[in-house]
Amino acid sequence: MIEVNQVSKNFGSIQAVDNVSFSVAEGETLVLLGTSGCGKTTTLRMLNKLEEPSAGTIYFNNQPINELPPEQLRRRMGYVLQHTGLFPHYTIAENMAIVPRLLKWETSRIKERARELLHKLHLSEDYLLLYPDQLSGGQQQRVGLARALMADPPVLLLDEPFGALDPITRTHIRQEFLHLDELKRKTVIMVTHDITEAFELGDRICLMHQGRIEQIGAPKELLFQPKSDFVRSFLKEQQLPLELKTLTLADIGFSPTNEFRNLPASLSIWEAIAALLPPDSSPISEPLAGKELPARATPAINQVFQALQNFRKN
């Protein structure tokens, strides 16, 4: 659906993006991951012509985007910013209606769609009459997502969409994002510097550094087949939690015994450990320290970890 072919972007003498190429299939979620200044946001902005490439070509449905009027392209791509981008002098209803009005939707259709999305995002219809500054940060972020989805675009661009939220709200909204049926049929390109977020939400991850792609692939590929020292060092501090959340019992060849007969092989190791903790245990903390678990480990959990150790050796 989207193809980026040898794209570069210069700002004067600074090369923000250097000869980047990747493609995103229809229905896929690709996460652009990296530290500040690595070129990920500039790359995202070039996808809908908020920035023009200095070199290279970007294709949308096999058509070069430089042949498309910006407004036509942007109506087919929802865009969510870190700080929502809601207009403060518009009510929530007015904010959500901007693109549908440009598309000349009838008022009744706009209202119905707005109510539908608020319901899916666990927001009351009463919020439609409020202004952005009357909502919490988490509520504003949900509204920003709803606004981007209003006209049902096939592509959704997300620029650090949860970056301004506190950790608890951020975790909750990430889970809502994962289970939102509106997104299951969309192509999503998301920018983040949060490694856990990238591994939770991405079908594939594009790790960038100094304007170039260091590695692009499924989360398991980056974890177990790093292509450079940079990739290895970038993930090193969170290696164990990422392994626990990325690998399933089936991946590590864990053979269920009677004690595990109710654990599906599709469970992540993290989910399996949570299910095997004694009933009086506190929930697994996040991030998980490697030395934290054994004090609460049962023999069953130790068997899971032994299977993980064997997997690593292979």
C-alpha positions, 0 to 999 in steps of 0.5 A: 500500500505504501512504498518508500524508495531511497528517500532522503530529506535535508534541512540545509546542511543537516541530513535528517533522513538518509536514503531510507527504503521500506514498504508497508502492506495493507492492514499492517502496523509498522512502528518507526522506532528510535531516539530523538533526532533519528529521522522517524518523525520527518519520515512520517511527515513525508508520507502525507506531504507535510514535508517534501523529500529532497530525493527519492519517491514515496508511493501510495497504492502504486502512485507517486504521492507527488502526483497527488494533491496534498488535500486528496492524499491527507483525506485518505490518511488520518493523522494523530499528533503527540499533543492531539492537535485539537483546536482549542476554540472548537468543541469536541463535536466541531473538532471531530467534524472537520474532515467529514464537513470537507467531504460534504457529509450530511450533519446526521451522518457526522453526528452518528459517526462521532457517537459511534467512535466515542462509544468505541473509545469509552467516552461519553457523548456528553463530551461532544459539547465540551472544549479540549481543555475541559478533558484530561490528557487521556480523554484528549488523546482518545478524541484525537484518535477518534477525529483521525478515524472519523472519515474512515481513512485506510491509513493512520499515521501516529506521531508519538500518540501516547508520549504526553501521557502519564505511564498508567494512562499510557498503558491503558490507552495502549491496550484500548488501541490494541483491541479497537476493531476500527484499527484491525482493517487499517494500515498504521504507521506509528512513531515512538521512542518507547521500546515496549510500545513498539514491541506491543503494537508493531507487526514490524519495527523499523529501528532508525539511527542518525537518519538511516534504517538500522534494521526492519523486521518482526519484533522477534527478528530484532531481539534474536537476529540483530543486524548491528551492534547498535540494534543489540545495544539499543534493546539490551537493557530491556531484553528480558521483559521484551523476550517475556512479552514477545515469545510464546510458549510455543516459540520456546518449545514448552511441552505442557504437563498436567500442571499446564494443561489449561495454558494455551501454547499461544500465550506469551511467557509473560501471560503464562507467568502471570497465570502461574503465580500463586493466588496471593502474589502481587501482579507482575511489575513492569518493567520486570527486573531479572532478579525480581521473579525467582523470589515469587517463582513456583516450580512451574514458573522455573520450568518455563524459565528453563525452557526459555534458557534452552531456547536462547542456547539454540 
